[in-house]
Amino acid sequence: MEQQGEFDGQDILYSVKCSTWLARSLIDRLETEGLLDNTLVVVLSDHLTMRVSVWDQLTALDRDNTLIMLGDDIQPQRIRRDATMLDVFPTILDALGFRLEGEACRAGRFTV
């Protein structure tokens, strides 16, 4: 893909570049085609990394899992907090307008 630039010799890093380019391209296309109205787009990581050829470089950096939500009533902001990827589902439900009552979501008993 010419949009990615020249191959840097690291397959995994090139794959990351490709994945991010494809995700951005999808979001741009959805916006261009008017498909983002009344829609929540969620982009998230599922883990930080597996042991790959650049493991030492990656683990030397501060890294976080990512959750990006794009929607009509979501204001741009950056929130950093301790959480796990298990916290994502109730967060998405909340962004969709479902209200979770009390501690039910922590116990796995969602009230919608």
C-alpha positions in Angstrom: 0.0 0.0 0.0 1.6 3.2 -1.1 -0.2 5.2 1.6 1.9 3.4 4.3 5.3 4.4 2.9 8.3 2.2 2.4 8.5 -1.1 4.2 10.7 -0.6 7.3 11.8 -4.3 7.7 9.7 -5.0 10.7 6.6 -7.0 9.7 4.6 -6.3 12.9 5.2 -2.5 12.8 4.2 -2.4 9.2 1.1 -4.3 10.1 0.3 -1.8 12.8 0.7 1.0 10.2 -1.6 -0.8 7.9 -4.2 -1.4 10.5 -4.3 2.2 11.6 -4.5 3.4 8.0 -7.4 1.1 7.3 -9.3 2.1 10.5 -8.8 5.8 9.6 -9.9 5.2 6.0 -13.0 3.4 7.2 -14.0 6.3 9.5 -13.3 8.8 6.7 -15.5 6.8 4.3 -18.3 6.5 6.8 -18.2 10.3 7.3 -18.0 11.0 3.6 -21.0 8.8 2.9 -23.1 10.3 5.7 -23.3 7.1 7.7 -22.2 8.6 11.1 -25.4 10.3 11.9 -27.1 8.5 14.9 -24.3 6.0 15.0 -21.7 5.1 17.6 -18.3 4.0 16.2 -16.1 2.2 18.6 -12.4 1.6 17.9 -10.5 -0.3 20.6 -7.5 -2.4 21.2 -7.9 -5.9 22.5 -4.5 -6.2 24.1 -1.2 -4.5 24.2 1.0 -6.9 22.4 1.9 -10.5 22.0 5.6 -11.5 22.1 6.7 -10.3 18.6 10.0 -9.4 16.9 10.0 -5.9 18.4 8.9 -7.0 21.9 11.8 -5.3 23.7 11.1 -2.0 22.0 7.4 -2.1 22.7 7.7 -3.1 26.4 10.2 -0.4 27.1 7.5 2.2 26.3 4.5 3.4 28.4 1.5 1.8 26.7 -2.2 1.8 27.3 -5.1 0.0 25.8 -7.2 2.3 23.7 -10.9 3.0 23.5 -12.1 5.6 21.0 -15.8 6.4 20.7 -17.2 8.6 17.9 -20.8 9.7 18.1 -23.3 12.5 17.9 -23.3 13.5 21.6 -19.7 12.5 22.5 -17.4 15.5 23.1 -13.7 15.0 22.3 -11.7 14.4 25.4 -8.9 12.2 26.7 -9.5 10.2 29.8 -6.8 8.2 31.4 -7.8 5.8 34.2 -7.1 2.4 35.5 -9.5 -0.1 33.8 -9.5 -3.4 32.0 -11.0 -4.3 28.7 -13.8 -5.8 30.7 -14.9 -2.3 31.5 -15.5 -1.5 27.8 -18.9 -3.2 27.5 -20.7 -1.2 30.2 -19.0 2.0 28.9 -20.4 1.3 25.4 -23.8 0.6 26.8 -23.7 3.9 28.6 -22.7 5.7 25.4 -25.7 4.1 23.6 -28.0 5.5 26.3 -28.6 2.5 28.4 -28.4 3.3 32.1 -26.7 0.8 34.4 -28.1 0.8 37.9 -25.8 0.8 40.9 -23.2 -1.9 41.1 -25.0 -4.3 38.8 -22.6 -3.9 36.0 -19.6 -4.8 38.2 -21.4 -8.1 39.2 -22.2 -8.9 35.6 -26.0 -8.2 36.1 -26.8 -5.4 33.6 -30.1 -3.5 34.1 -31.1 -2.0 30.8 
